Amino acid sequence: MYTEQNLSTQTKKQHTELAESKYSDFQTDCEVKAGNQILHQVGDTQIVTKGDCVIIKAGGVEVVIDSNGLVVRGGEIKAE
């Protein structure tokens, strides 16, 4: 697929893409909006972005950033 201008897709329910691999190259900006949450996941590692917090889970450690500040569960905070 190729276009000189804009390309849009729209669906009222679920839009699904399945591929072995996907590459995106944005020369300026990339904008993703969601009504509830955005999940980035590789294996067991996750970054969940919600309207009021960000949750990072990796290697048995969970980090929550919200209006109360930053909380680390199952790990420690170090400065080097």
C-alpha positions in Angstrom: 0.0 0.0 0.0 1.4 3.4 -0.9 -0.1 7.0 -0.8 1.3 10.4 -1.3 -1.0 12.0 1.2 -3.1 10.4 4.1 -4.2 6.8 4.7 -7.0 6.1 7.2 -8.7 3.0 8.4 -11.8 3.0 10.6 -13.8 0.4 12.4 -16.7 0.5 14.9 -15.6 -2.5 16.9 -12.2 -4.2 16.9 -9.2 -3.6 14.5 -6.7 -6.4 14.6 -3.3 -6.7 12.9 -1.4 -10.0 13.0 2.1 -10.4 11.7 5.4 -12.2 12.5 7.1 -8.8 12.5 6.0 -5.2 12.1 8.2 -2.1 11.5 7.1 1.5 11.7 9.3 4.5 10.9 7.9 7.9 11.7 9.8 10.9 10.5 8.1 13.4 12.9 5.5 12.2 15.4 3.6 9.1 16.5 0.4 9.5 18.4 -1.5 6.8 20.1 -4.8 7.5 21.9 -6.9 5.0 23.9 -10.0 5.4 26.0 -8.9 2.9 28.7 -5.3 1.8 28.5 -2.3 1.1 26.3 -0.4 -2.1 26.8 3.2 -2.6 25.5 4.3 -6.2 26.1 7.4 -8.2 25.3 7.4 -11.6 26.9 6.5 -11.1 30.6 7.7 -7.5 30.6 4.8 -4.9 30.4 4.2 -1.2 30.4 0.6 -0.3 31.0 -0.5 3.3 30.5 -3.9 4.3 31.9 -5.5 7.7 32.3 -4.2 8.1 35.9 -1.1 5.9 36.1 1.7 4.1 34.5 2.6 0.5 35.6 5.9 -1.1 34.6 6.3 -4.9 35.3 9.7 -6.5 34.6 11.6 -9.4 36.3 9.2 -9.7 39.2 9.4 -6.0 40.0 6.4 -3.7 39.6 6.7 0.1 39.5 3.5 2.2 39.7 3.6 6.0 39.0 0.4 7.8 39.9 -0.9 10.8 41.8 0.6 9.4 45.0 4.1 9.3 43.5 6.3 6.3 42.6 5.9 2.9 44.3 8.3 0.0 43.7 7.0 -3.5 44.7 9.4 -6.5 44.8 12.5 -4.5 44.1 14.6 -1.5 45.2 15.5 1.9 44.0 19.2 2.6 43.5 21.1 5.6 42.3 24.5 5.1 40.6 
